[in-house]
């Protein structure tokens, strides 16, 4: 299995621009998570989906952030408009959420720099 | 609410020495506990997990962790450090049903001196 695939690996953009991060979970996994990693706040959950349905989006910072999962094999995290404080590494993770098997597998991350 | 606290943001050991990374958790339900490792510019890789089957959990690369309910701890150990163990280590907690998302500690950066 190729694992969780995120694209792009690096994104540099200017303040005010729209940014779209993409994630392909491991085939057969039915839960997908978006996390953000910063020096100040560490690793924090943004949103997670179960069977393509958003379950907990309490970590989404504000209305500028949106996430979709149109099917079981693809998810996007969009920031519009982007701001310098959005600069971080964004990780996607997936798991097969059967009871007792909540092991999340992480992608390599997207390093976002907003200038 | 669930949380984890990792004591020590930086730990330095000599090659061949014991590695001990500390993690204490807080959870209102029986927790699932995890240790992940992050190498520079990479994603997180699972080292080991506790899911109530056994209190001593063995993971990859010679690491193990012991769940101690009385101390609400899940410390990570390795008898003999290798240079390749230098990385950042994260302790995390999740529920089973309900909140499946991971709540991470602040991380411990392990340095291994030759």
gemmi code that builds the backbone of each chain (N, CA, C; Angstrom):
import gemmi

chains = {
    "A": [
        ("UNK", (0.844, -1.189, 0.000), (0.000, 0.000, 0.000), (0.882, 1.243, 0.000)),
        ("UNK", (0.458, 2.294, -0.711), (1.281, 3.481, -0.832), (1.204, 4.355, 0.404)),
        ("UNK", (0.316, 4.064, 1.333), (0.180, 4.918, 2.497), (-0.691, 6.113, 2.196)),
        ("UNK", (-0.758, 7.039, 3.137), (-1.525, 8.259, 2.965), (-0.712, 9.206, 2.093)),
        ("UNK", (-1.327, 9.715, 1.063), (-0.620, 10.566, 0.112), (-1.154, 11.989, 0.206)),
        ("UNK", (-0.255, 12.917, 0.446), (-0.622, 14.325, 0.518), (0.070, 15.106, -0.594)),
        ("UNK", (-0.637, 16.086, -1.107), (-0.030, 16.973, -2.094), (-0.575, 18.383, -1.918)),
        ("UNK", (0.244, 19.380, -2.223), (1.663, 19.275, -2.513), (2.465, 19.049, -1.232)),
        ("UNK", (3.739, 18.748, -1.340), (4.577, 18.607, -0.151), (4.951, 19.974, 0.414)),
        ("UNK", (5.105, 20.929, -0.486), (5.448, 22.291, -0.068), (4.582, 23.258, -0.854)),
        ("UNK", (4.141, 24.306, -0.176), (3.338, 25.338, -0.839), (3.763, 26.689, -0.289)),
        ("UNK", (4.138, 27.558, -1.191), (4.455, 28.928, -0.809), (3.471, 29.833, -1.534)),
        ("UNK", (2.807, 30.679, -0.802), (1.807, 31.536, -1.398), (1.826, 32.897, -0.734)),
        ("UNK", (1.135, 33.816, -1.335), (1.063, 35.162, -0.776), (-0.248, 35.349, -0.009)),
        ("UNK", (-0.168, 36.183, 0.981), (-1.349, 36.482, 1.795), (-2.522, 36.857, 0.895)),
        ("UNK", (-3.670, 36.298, 1.212), (-4.879, 36.597, 0.456), (-5.205, 35.582, -0.613)),
        ("UNK", (-4.236, 34.744, -0.954), (-4.466, 33.742, -1.982), (-5.201, 32.532, -1.399)),
        ("UNK", (-5.867, 31.814, -2.289), (-6.527, 30.562, -1.903), (-5.525, 29.420, -1.953)),
        ("UNK", (-5.583, 28.554, -0.963), (-4.692, 27.398, -0.883), (-5.546, 26.146, -0.742)),
        ("UNK", (-5.224, 25.128, -1.522), (-5.934, 23.851, -1.414), (-4.935, 22.724, -1.170)),
        ("UNK", (-5.124, 22.022, -0.083), (-4.296, 20.878, 0.260), (-5.099, 19.613, 0.003)),
        ("UNK", (-4.412, 18.592, -0.474), (-5.109, 17.380, -0.884), (-4.601, 16.159, -0.144)),
        ("UNK", (-5.499, 15.202, 0.009), (-5.146, 13.982, 0.738), (-5.858, 12.783, 0.143)),
        ("UNK", (-5.084, 11.716, -0.056), (-5.654, 10.437, -0.462), (-5.403, 9.447, 0.669)),
        ("UNK", (-6.446, 8.981, 1.346), (-6.235, 8.060, 2.467), (-5.883, 6.657, 1.981)),
        ("UNK", (-5.510, 5.820, 2.907), (-5.232, 4.425, 2.601), (-6.542, 3.742, 2.191)),
        ("UNK", (-6.468, 2.973, 1.142), (-7.646, 2.292, 0.636), (-8.261, 1.399, 1.715)),
        ("UNK", (-9.587, 1.522, 1.892), (-10.278, 0.724, 2.893), (-10.447, 1.410, 4.233)),
        ("UNK", (-9.707, 2.495, 4.447), (-9.869, 3.246, 5.699), (-11.115, 4.116, 5.604)),
        ("UNK", (-11.862, 4.204, 6.701), (-13.106, 4.969, 6.646), (-13.101, 6.210, 7.545)),
        ("UNK", (-11.970, 6.486, 8.178), (-11.851, 7.725, 8.951), (-10.668, 8.527, 8.431)),
        ("UNK", (-10.862, 9.838, 8.336), (-9.800, 10.705, 7.837), (-9.701, 11.922, 8.737)),
        ("UNK", (-8.464, 12.296, 9.029), (-8.191, 13.367, 9.984), (-7.280, 14.396, 9.335)),
        ("UNK", (-7.513, 15.661, 9.623), (-6.589, 16.740, 9.275), (-6.041, 17.341, 10.567)),
        ("UNK", (-4.707, 17.390, 10.662), (-4.027, 17.994, 11.798), (-3.125, 19.122, 11.300)),
        ("UNK", (-2.831, 20.047, 12.201), (-1.904, 21.129, 11.907), (-0.801, 21.119, 12.961)),
        ("UNK", (0.432, 21.326, 12.515), (1.569, 21.354, 13.438), (2.278, 22.691, 13.349)),
        ("UNK", (2.357, 23.382, 14.457), (3.091, 24.638, 14.551), (3.990, 24.591, 15.780)),
        ("UNK", (4.988, 25.456, 15.787), (5.875, 25.513, 16.939), (5.110, 25.945, 18.190)),
        ("UNK", (4.195, 26.883, 18.014), (3.505, 27.454, 19.178), (2.450, 26.520, 19.750)),
        ("UNK", (1.723, 25.821, 18.887), (0.563, 25.061, 19.349), (0.736, 23.542, 19.225)),
        ("UNK", (1.882, 23.124, 18.666), (2.100, 21.690, 18.523), (1.165, 21.091, 17.491)),
        ("UNK", (0.801, 19.830, 17.704), (-0.090, 19.107, 16.803), (-1.521, 19.241, 17.296)),
        ("UNK", (-2.390, 19.727, 16.452), (-3.782, 19.899, 16.854), (-4.718, 19.459, 15.741)),
        ("UNK", (-5.827, 18.873, 16.150), (-6.827, 18.405, 15.203), (-7.585, 19.582, 14.606)),
        ("UNK", (-7.746, 19.546, 13.296), (-8.595, 20.534, 12.645), (-10.002, 19.974, 12.443)),
        ("UNK", (-10.076, 18.790, 11.827), (-11.366, 18.206, 11.508), (-11.179, 16.718, 11.272)),
        ("UNK", (-12.222, 15.921, 11.540), (-12.142, 14.552, 11.078), (-13.474, 14.079, 10.522)),
        ("UNK", (-13.346, 13.149, 9.588), (-14.470, 12.572, 8.866), (-14.567, 11.077, 9.205)),
        ("UNK", (-15.792, 10.609, 9.275), (-16.032, 9.175, 9.364), (-17.023, 8.811, 8.258)),
        ("UNK", (-16.629, 7.863, 7.422), (-17.467, 7.505, 6.272), (-17.869, 8.740, 5.464)),
        ("UNK", (-16.891, 9.607, 5.232), (-17.014, 10.807, 4.402), (-17.832, 11.918, 5.045)),
        ("UNK", (-18.309, 11.740, 6.247), (-19.143, 12.730, 6.928), (-18.306, 13.430, 7.992)),
        ("UNK", (-18.304, 14.776, 8.006), (-17.548, 15.476, 9.062), (-18.154, 15.202, 10.429)),
        ("UNK", (-17.335, 14.742, 11.368), (-17.797, 14.376, 12.700), (-17.452, 15.459, 13.722)),
        ("UNK", (-16.255, 16.006, 13.599), (-15.794, 16.994, 14.579), (-14.968, 18.034, 13.840)),
        ("UNK", (-15.509, 19.229, 13.705), (-14.751, 20.310, 13.062), (-14.455, 21.425, 14.061)),
        ("UNK", (-14.487, 21.102, 15.317), (-14.286, 22.125, 16.343), (-12.896, 22.738, 16.318)),
        ("UNK", (-11.967, 22.064, 15.672), (-10.616, 22.596, 15.591), (-10.361, 23.502, 14.402)),
        ("UNK", (-11.319, 23.626, 13.523), (-11.151, 24.513, 12.363), (-11.096, 25.952, 12.866)),
        ("UNK", (-10.014, 26.662, 12.558), (-9.784, 27.965, 13.190), (-10.891, 28.982, 12.945)),
        ("UNK", (-11.356, 29.078, 11.769), (-12.353, 30.093, 11.432), (-12.920, 29.801, 10.063)),
        ("UNK", (-13.814, 30.681, 9.629), (-14.523, 30.426, 8.383), (-13.613, 30.401, 7.161)),
        ("UNK", (-12.419, 30.864, 7.298), (-11.499, 30.836, 6.161), (-11.094, 29.407, 5.822)),
        ("UNK", (-11.263, 28.509, 6.762), (-10.887, 27.113, 6.563), (-12.134, 26.289, 6.239)),
        ("UNK", (-11.996, 25.420, 5.240), (-13.067, 24.484, 4.925), (-12.458, 23.169, 4.479)),
        ("UNK", (-13.153, 22.078, 4.753), (-12.670, 20.755, 4.363), (-13.827, 19.969, 3.771)),
        ("UNK", (-13.468, 19.179, 2.772), (-14.465, 18.335, 2.119), (-13.913, 16.930, 1.942)),
        ("UNK", (-14.842, 15.998, 1.864), (-14.473, 14.625, 1.532), (-15.552, 14.097, 0.596)),
        ("UNK", (-15.403, 14.347, -0.684), (-16.456, 13.984, -1.645), (-16.613, 12.486, -1.850)),
        ("UNK", (-15.552, 11.736, -1.567), (-15.638, 10.281, -1.663), (-14.602, 9.661, -0.728)),
        ("UNK", (-14.604, 8.355, -0.660), (-13.758, 7.657, 0.320), (-12.275, 7.740, 0.025)),
        ("UNK", (-11.915, 8.229, -1.156), (-10.501, 8.206, -1.526), (-9.896, 9.595, -1.704)),
        ("UNK", (-10.591, 10.628, -1.247), (-10.063, 11.965, -1.503), (-10.647, 12.976, -0.518)),
        ("UNK", (-9.777, 13.859, -0.056), (-10.221, 14.954, 0.809), (-9.404, 16.200, 0.499)),
        ("UNK", (-10.011, 17.346, 0.704), (-9.306, 18.608, 0.532), (-9.489, 19.486, 1.765)),
        ("UNK", (-8.463, 20.276, 2.011), (-8.513, 21.319, 3.040), (-8.199, 22.630, 2.331)),
        ("UNK", (-9.135, 23.566, 2.410), (-8.986, 24.814, 1.685), (-8.900, 25.978, 2.655)),
        ("UNK", (-8.014, 26.897, 2.347), (-7.882, 28.123, 3.127), (-8.079, 29.295, 2.165)),
        ("UNK", (-9.075, 30.100, 2.460), (-9.388, 31.226, 1.582), (-10.009, 32.357, 2.389)),
        ("UNK", (-9.379, 33.512, 2.486), (-8.037, 33.827, 2.019), (-6.979, 33.391, 3.035)),
        ("UNK", (-5.802, 33.098, 2.552), (-4.733, 32.669, 3.449), (-4.091, 33.879, 4.140)),
        ("UNK", (-3.556, 33.617, 5.326), (-2.872, 34.638, 6.121), (-1.533, 34.074, 6.604)),
        ("UNK", (-0.572, 34.953, 6.908), (0.741, 34.461, 7.376), (0.645, 33.526, 8.577)),
        ("UNK", (-0.322, 33.749, 9.464), (-0.439, 32.893, 10.655), (-0.920, 31.482, 10.327)),
        ("UNK", (-1.293, 31.243, 9.076), (-1.674, 29.892, 8.647), (-0.454, 29.045, 8.300)),
        ("UNK", (0.701, 29.666, 8.286), (1.930, 28.924, 7.967), (2.146, 27.820, 8.990)),
        ("UNK", (2.276, 26.602, 8.505), (2.353, 25.432, 9.375), (2.585, 24.210, 8.500)),
        ("UNK", (2.741, 23.059, 9.151), (2.719, 21.788, 8.438), (1.350, 21.156, 8.680)),
        ("UNK", (0.699, 20.792, 7.600), (-0.636, 20.211, 7.675), (-0.521, 18.721, 7.365)),
        ("UNK", (-1.018, 17.910, 8.296), (-0.960, 16.463, 8.130), (-2.359, 15.900, 7.928)),
        ("UNK", (-2.421, 14.915, 7.083), (-3.618, 14.117, 6.907), (-3.316, 12.720, 7.454)),
        ("UNK", (-4.284, 12.121, 8.093), (-4.128, 10.764, 8.611), (-5.405, 9.989, 8.337)),
        ("UNK", (-5.280, 8.674, 8.198), (-6.475, 7.858, 8.019), (-6.408, 6.639, 8.917)),
        ("UNK", (-7.573, 6.079, 9.194), (-7.628, 4.872, 10.020), (-8.851, 4.061, 9.639)),
        ("UNK", (-8.776, 2.783, 9.974), (-9.921, 1.895, 9.832), (-10.569, 1.844, 11.202)),
        ("UNK", (-11.615, 2.587, 11.407), (-12.116, 2.857, 12.749), (-13.032, 1.771, 13.275)),
        ("UNK", (-12.561, 0.547, 13.209), (-13.280, -0.519, 13.903), (-12.856, -0.471, 15.367)),
        ("UNK", (-13.726, -0.903, 16.217), (-13.462, -0.800, 17.646), (-12.146, -1.468, 17.991)),
        ("UNK", (-11.332, -0.776, 18.732), (-10.062, -1.300, 19.177), (-8.958, -1.200, 18.140)),
        ("UNK", (-9.257, -0.603, 17.000), (-8.220, -0.529, 15.985), (-8.072, 0.897, 15.478)),
        ("UNK", (-8.099, 1.850, 16.406), (-8.002, 3.248, 16.001), (-6.545, 3.633, 15.810)),
        ("UNK", (-5.873, 2.997, 14.852), (-4.490, 3.331, 14.565), (-4.500, 4.267, 13.374)),
        ("UNK", (-3.963, 5.446, 13.568), (-3.942, 6.427, 12.496), (-2.602, 6.405, 11.792)),
        ("UNK", (-2.664, 6.426, 10.484), (-1.480, 6.446, 9.638), (-1.392, 7.824, 8.990)),
        ("UNK", (-0.212, 8.417, 9.103), (-0.035, 9.798, 8.689), (0.638, 9.895, 7.327)),
        ("UNK", (0.234, 10.924, 6.598), (0.962, 11.296, 5.407), (2.215, 12.077, 5.761)),
        ("UNK", (2.981, 12.421, 4.737), (4.252, 13.127, 4.954), (4.052, 14.601, 5.256)),
        ("UNK", (2.836, 15.102, 5.048), (2.538, 16.485, 5.396), (2.722, 17.451, 4.241)),
        ("UNK", (2.054, 18.584, 4.352), (2.241, 19.715, 3.439), (2.754, 20.890, 4.256)),
        ("UNK", (3.934, 21.373, 3.882), (4.488, 22.532, 4.570), (4.014, 23.781, 3.852)),
        ("UNK", (3.191, 24.570, 4.517), (2.610, 25.775, 3.935), (3.301, 27.014, 4.482)),
        ("UNK", (3.723, 27.856, 3.574), (4.292, 29.155, 3.947), (3.466, 30.228, 3.272)),
        ("UNK", (2.898, 31.112, 4.091), (2.110, 32.229, 3.574), (2.897, 33.510, 3.824)),
        ("UNK", (3.269, 34.174, 2.749), (4.131, 35.360, 2.851), (3.324, 36.650, 2.958)),
    ],
    "B": [
        ("UNK", (-12.865, 15.129, 29.001), (-11.815, 15.625, 28.120), (-10.551, 14.789, 28.320)),
        ("UNK", (-9.812, 14.653, 27.252), (-8.575, 13.877, 27.311), (-7.388, 14.788, 27.078)),
        ("UNK", (-6.287, 14.478, 27.726), (-5.060, 15.237, 27.505), (-3.867, 14.381, 27.864)),
        ("UNK", (-2.722, 14.766, 27.343), (-1.460, 14.132, 27.704), (-0.442, 15.208, 28.008)),
        ("UNK", (0.440, 14.901, 28.926), (1.522, 15.798, 29.294), (2.833, 15.059, 29.131)),
        ("UNK", (3.719, 15.625, 28.355), (5.049, 15.041, 28.188), (6.030, 15.901, 28.973)),
        ("UNK", (6.718, 15.269, 29.900), (7.675, 15.984, 30.743), (9.023, 16.004, 30.062)),
        ("UNK", (9.521, 17.223, 29.833), (10.816, 17.352, 29.176), (10.653, 17.536, 27.689)),
        ("UNK", (10.905, 18.743, 27.212), (10.803, 18.982, 25.771), (12.047, 18.492, 25.044)),
        ("UNK", (13.156, 18.369, 25.759), (14.393, 17.871, 25.181), (15.016, 16.864, 26.143)),
        ("UNK", (15.443, 15.748, 25.592), (16.157, 14.736, 26.355), (17.415, 14.373, 25.568)),
        ("UNK", (18.539, 14.332, 26.256), (19.795, 13.981, 25.610), (20.392, 12.773, 26.326)),
        ("UNK", (20.760, 11.760, 25.562), (21.373, 10.566, 26.133), (22.595, 10.215, 25.305)),
        ("UNK", (23.462, 9.421, 25.876), (24.614, 8.908, 25.143), (24.217, 7.642, 24.402)),
        ("UNK", (24.889, 7.393, 23.310), (24.639, 6.158, 22.560), (24.875, 4.961, 23.478)),
        ("UNK", (23.931, 4.034, 23.495), (24.021, 2.863, 24.361), (23.341, 3.030, 25.711)),
        ("UNK", (22.973, 4.242, 26.055), (22.320, 4.495, 27.343), (20.824, 4.248, 27.253)),
        ("UNK", (20.211, 4.143, 28.429), (18.762, 3.954, 28.516), (18.038, 5.211, 28.050)),
        ("UNK", (16.982, 4.997, 27.293), (16.103, 6.087, 26.895), (14.821, 5.999, 27.724)),
        ("UNK", (14.432, 7.118, 28.338), (13.173, 7.194, 29.079), (12.488, 8.501, 28.710)),
        ("UNK", (11.346, 8.394, 28.072), (10.551, 9.568, 27.721), (9.223, 9.451, 28.467)),
        ("UNK", (8.862, 10.524, 29.156), (7.729, 10.463, 30.085), (6.445, 11.006, 29.475)),
        ("UNK", (5.352, 10.324, 29.813), (4.030, 10.743, 29.354), (3.017, 10.428, 30.443)),
        ("UNK", (2.246, 11.415, 30.811), (1.123, 11.219, 31.720), (-0.159, 11.624, 31.006)),
        ("UNK", (-1.219, 10.900, 31.259), (-2.458, 11.148, 30.545), (-3.575, 11.500, 31.505)),
        ("UNK", (-4.583, 12.108, 30.965), (-5.814, 12.377, 31.692), (-6.970, 11.979, 30.780)),
        ("UNK", (-7.826, 11.101, 31.292), (-8.942, 10.644, 30.469), (-10.084, 10.200, 31.360)),
        ("UNK", (-11.285, 10.546, 30.971), (-12.460, 10.165, 31.754), (-12.976, 8.786, 31.359)),
        ("UNK", (-12.414, 8.232, 30.309), (-12.798, 6.900, 29.863), (-11.523, 6.090, 29.688)),
        ("UNK", (-11.640, 4.759, 29.671), (-10.422, 3.978, 29.404), (-9.767, 4.441, 28.119)),
        ("UNK", (-8.519, 4.819, 28.203), (-7.896, 5.462, 27.040), (-7.240, 4.479, 26.095)),
        ("UNK", (-7.108, 4.911, 24.859), (-6.146, 4.300, 23.948), (-4.945, 5.247, 23.928)),
        ("UNK", (-3.775, 4.713, 24.117), (-2.567, 5.523, 24.190), (-1.591, 5.109, 23.115)),
        ("UNK", (-0.886, 6.076, 22.602), (0.004, 5.851, 21.471), (1.310, 6.624, 21.677)),
        ("UNK", (2.366, 6.081, 21.107), (3.596, 6.827, 20.920), (3.890, 6.857, 19.422)),
        ("UNK", (4.138, 8.079, 18.933), (4.533, 8.277, 17.549), (5.919, 8.898, 17.528)),
        ("UNK", (6.664, 8.641, 16.444), (7.966, 9.252, 16.245), (7.926, 10.063, 14.955)),
        ("UNK", (8.591, 11.215, 14.999), (8.671, 12.074, 13.810), (10.128, 12.397, 13.525)),
        ("UNK", (10.615, 11.942, 12.384), (11.952, 12.301, 11.925), (11.856, 13.619, 11.161)),
        ("UNK", (12.952, 14.345, 11.060), (12.919, 15.667, 10.419), (12.262, 15.636, 9.047)),
        ("UNK", (11.348, 16.562, 8.855), (10.673, 16.746, 7.566), (9.886, 15.516, 7.121)),
        ("UNK", (9.437, 14.740, 8.077), (8.629, 13.570, 7.752), (7.338, 13.582, 8.554)),
        ("UNK", (6.444, 12.683, 8.195), (5.207, 12.521, 8.943), (5.443, 11.725, 10.216)),
        ("UNK", (4.369, 11.412, 10.885), (4.461, 10.669, 12.135), (4.329, 9.178, 11.876)),
        ("UNK", (5.158, 8.426, 12.563), (5.156, 6.973, 12.423), (4.809, 6.352, 13.770)),
        ("UNK", (3.893, 5.403, 13.748), (3.483, 4.758, 14.990), (4.591, 3.878, 15.539)),
        ("UNK", (4.947, 4.098, 16.818), (5.903, 3.245, 17.511), (5.195, 2.093, 18.214)),
        ("UNK", (4.144, 2.427, 18.947), (3.407, 1.414, 19.685), (2.082, 1.992, 20.161)),
        ("UNK", (1.205, 1.072, 20.592), (-0.110, 1.496, 21.055), (-0.538, 0.645, 22.251)),
        ("UNK", (-1.309, 1.237, 23.146), (-1.924, 0.527, 24.255), (-3.431, 0.545, 24.045)),
        ("UNK", (-4.007, -0.675, 24.046), (-5.452, -0.760, 23.849), (-6.091, -1.688, 24.869)),
        ("UNK", (-5.497, -1.782, 26.046), (-6.011, -2.511, 27.218), (-5.750, -4.013, 27.178)),
        ("UNK", (-5.090, -4.506, 26.150), (-4.836, -5.948, 26.081), (-3.714, -6.357, 27.039)),
        ("UNK", (-2.679, -5.539, 27.162), (-1.553, -5.855, 28.034), (-0.938, -4.542, 28.494)),
        ("UNK", (-0.469, -4.508, 29.728), (0.047, -3.236, 30.253), (1.442, -2.923, 29.740)),
        ("UNK", (2.221, -3.933, 29.374), (3.537, -3.706, 28.795), (3.418, -3.909, 27.293)),
        ("UNK", (3.703, -2.864, 26.568), (3.516, -2.885, 25.126), (4.873, -2.774, 24.437)),
        ("UNK", (5.114, -3.670, 23.526), (6.366, -3.628, 22.749), (6.070, -3.044, 21.383)),
        ("UNK", (6.985, -2.183, 20.938), (6.803, -1.548, 19.654), (7.955, -1.828, 18.717)),
        ("UNK", (8.063, -0.982, 17.715), (9.126, -1.161, 16.737), (10.428, -0.562, 17.255)),
        ("UNK", (11.529, -0.953, 16.625), (12.851, -0.389, 16.898), (13.306, -0.571, 18.344)),
        ("UNK", (12.787, -1.584, 19.030), (13.234, -1.880, 20.384), (12.591, -1.056, 21.480)),
        ("UNK", (11.621, -0.236, 21.150), (10.931, 0.584, 22.145), (9.815, -0.211, 22.823)),
        ("UNK", (9.554, 0.143, 24.066), (8.412, -0.406, 24.763), (7.863, 0.630, 25.733)),
        ("UNK", (6.628, 0.424, 26.157), (5.994, 1.359, 27.086), (5.120, 0.568, 28.042)),
        ("UNK", (5.017, 1.065, 29.254), (4.210, 0.391, 30.263), (3.073, 1.296, 30.703)),
        ("UNK", (1.864, 0.769, 30.632), (0.674, 1.489, 31.075), (0.515, 1.271, 32.576)),
        ("UNK", (0.504, 2.367, 33.330), (0.307, 2.295, 34.778), (-0.888, 3.161, 35.134)),
        ("UNK", (-2.011, 2.487, 35.363), (-3.246, 3.218, 35.641), (-3.138, 4.017, 36.935)),
        ("UNK", (-2.502, 3.440, 37.942), (-2.410, 4.111, 39.243), (-1.616, 5.405, 39.154)),
        ("UNK", (-0.700, 5.467, 38.201), (0.124, 6.660, 38.023), (-0.325, 7.472, 36.805)),
        ("UNK", (-1.340, 7.024, 36.120), (-1.798, 7.626, 34.851), (-0.613, 7.939, 33.947)),
        ("UNK", (0.260, 6.935, 33.800), (1.473, 7.155, 33.008), (1.588, 6.128, 31.896)),
        ("UNK", (2.347, 6.496, 30.895), (2.616, 5.620, 29.749), (3.991, 6.008, 29.220)),
        ("UNK", (5.002, 5.754, 30.013), (6.369, 6.173, 29.667), (6.979, 5.256, 28.617)),
        ("UNK", (7.766, 5.839, 27.749), (8.428, 5.119, 26.655), (9.876, 4.840, 27.039)),
        ("UNK", (10.319, 3.623, 26.816), (11.698, 3.270, 27.153), (12.343, 2.473, 26.040)),
        ("UNK", (13.674, 2.531, 26.041), (14.489, 1.686, 25.172), (15.791, 1.433, 25.917)),
        ("UNK", (16.208, 0.170, 26.043), (17.371, -0.144, 26.878), (18.669, 0.509, 26.396)),
        ("UNK", (18.831, 0.628, 25.082), (20.107, 1.088, 24.550), (19.862, 1.991, 23.349)),
        ("UNK", (20.205, 3.254, 23.488), (19.935, 4.221, 22.430), (20.898, 4.065, 21.259)),
        ("UNK", (20.352, 4.251, 20.059), (21.165, 4.304, 18.846), (21.115, 5.711, 18.287)),
        ("UNK", (22.112, 6.041, 17.506), (22.127, 7.369, 16.882), (20.868, 7.590, 16.043)),
        ("UNK", (20.384, 6.530, 15.441), (19.214, 6.645, 14.563), (17.918, 6.924, 15.326)),
        ("UNK", (17.964, 6.858, 16.656), (16.770, 7.147, 17.455), (16.530, 8.644, 17.625)),
        ("UNK", (17.487, 9.457, 17.221), (17.329, 10.905, 17.358), (16.142, 11.365, 16.509)),
        ("UNK", (15.151, 11.944, 17.183), (13.904, 12.333, 16.522), (13.034, 13.028, 17.561)),
        ("UNK", (11.829, 13.387, 17.149), (10.859, 13.923, 18.104), (9.799, 12.854, 18.352)),
        ("UNK", (9.433, 12.702, 19.612), (8.506, 11.657, 20.026), (7.262, 12.294, 20.632)),
        ("UNK", (6.122, 11.784, 20.197), (4.847, 12.317, 20.651), (4.026, 11.222, 21.314)),
        ("UNK", (3.523, 11.527, 22.480), (2.540, 10.693, 23.150), (1.153, 11.215, 22.773)),
        ("UNK", (0.196, 10.314, 22.589), (-1.142, 10.741, 22.184), (-2.190, 9.839, 22.813)),
        ("UNK", (-3.378, 10.383, 22.977), (-4.492, 9.652, 23.576), (-5.720, 9.823, 22.694)),
        ("UNK", (-6.528, 8.779, 22.642), (-7.821, 8.898, 21.970), (-8.825, 8.023, 22.686)),
        ("UNK", (-10.085, 8.257, 22.383), (-11.119, 7.376, 22.874), (-11.312, 6.251, 21.883)),
        ("UNK", (-12.234, 5.372, 22.191), (-12.569, 4.289, 21.271), (-13.749, 4.740, 20.430)),
        ("UNK", (-14.931, 4.591, 20.938), (-16.073, 5.217, 20.271), (-16.077, 6.682, 20.683)),
        ("UNK", (-16.842, 7.476, 19.984), (-16.840, 8.889, 20.343), (-15.648, 9.600, 19.733)),
        ("UNK", (-14.846, 10.207, 20.555), (-13.758, 11.021, 20.028), (-12.592, 10.122, 19.593)),
        ("UNK", (-12.509, 9.856, 18.312), (-11.437, 9.018, 17.792), (-10.197, 9.817, 17.453)),
        ("UNK", (-10.324, 11.128, 17.352), (-9.161, 11.932, 16.994), (-8.118, 11.857, 18.104)),
        ("UNK", (-6.876, 11.992, 17.718), (-5.778, 11.957, 18.673), (-5.570, 13.324, 19.312)),
        ("UNK", (-5.330, 13.303, 20.620), (-4.869, 14.488, 21.333), (-3.408, 14.259, 21.671)),
        ("UNK", (-2.547, 15.121, 21.177), (-1.109, 14.924, 21.290), (-0.528, 15.699, 22.458)),
        ("UNK", (0.551, 15.151, 23.002), (1.392, 15.924, 23.891), (2.247, 16.889, 23.088)),
        ("UNK", (3.024, 17.666, 23.801), (3.814, 18.715, 23.146), (5.089, 18.194, 22.508)),
        ("UNK", (5.389, 16.936, 22.721), (6.535, 16.338, 22.064), (7.811, 16.418, 22.895)),
        ("UNK", (8.687, 15.437, 22.702), (10.010, 15.409, 23.329), (11.034, 15.140, 22.245)),
        ("UNK", (11.980, 16.056, 22.142), (13.049, 15.873, 21.159), (14.178, 15.087, 21.801)),
        ("UNK", (14.493, 13.952, 21.227), (15.555, 13.086, 21.745), (16.836, 13.313, 20.959)),
        ("UNK", (17.885, 13.645, 21.672), (19.216, 13.741, 21.078), (20.048, 12.576, 21.574)),
        ("UNK", (20.826, 11.978, 20.690), (21.694, 10.873, 21.054), (23.125, 11.297, 20.760)),
        ("UNK", (23.929, 11.348, 21.813), (25.307, 11.787, 21.686), (26.227, 10.587, 21.449)),
        ("UNK", (27.193, 10.732, 20.565), (28.115, 9.600, 20.301), (29.030, 9.311, 21.486)),
    ],
}
model = gemmi.Model(1)
for chain_id, residues in chains.items():
    chain = gemmi.Chain(chain_id)
    for i, (resn, *xyz) in enumerate(residues, 1):
        res = gemmi.Residue()
        res.name, res.seqid = resn, gemmi.SeqId(i, " ")
        for name, pos in zip(("N", "CA", "C"), xyz):
            atom = gemmi.Atom()
            atom.name, atom.element = name, gemmi.Element(name[0])
            atom.pos, atom.b_iso = gemmi.Position(*pos), 0.0
            res.add_atom(atom)
        chain.add_residue(res)
    model.add_chain(chain)
structure = gemmi.Structure()
structure.add_model(model)
structure.setup_entities()
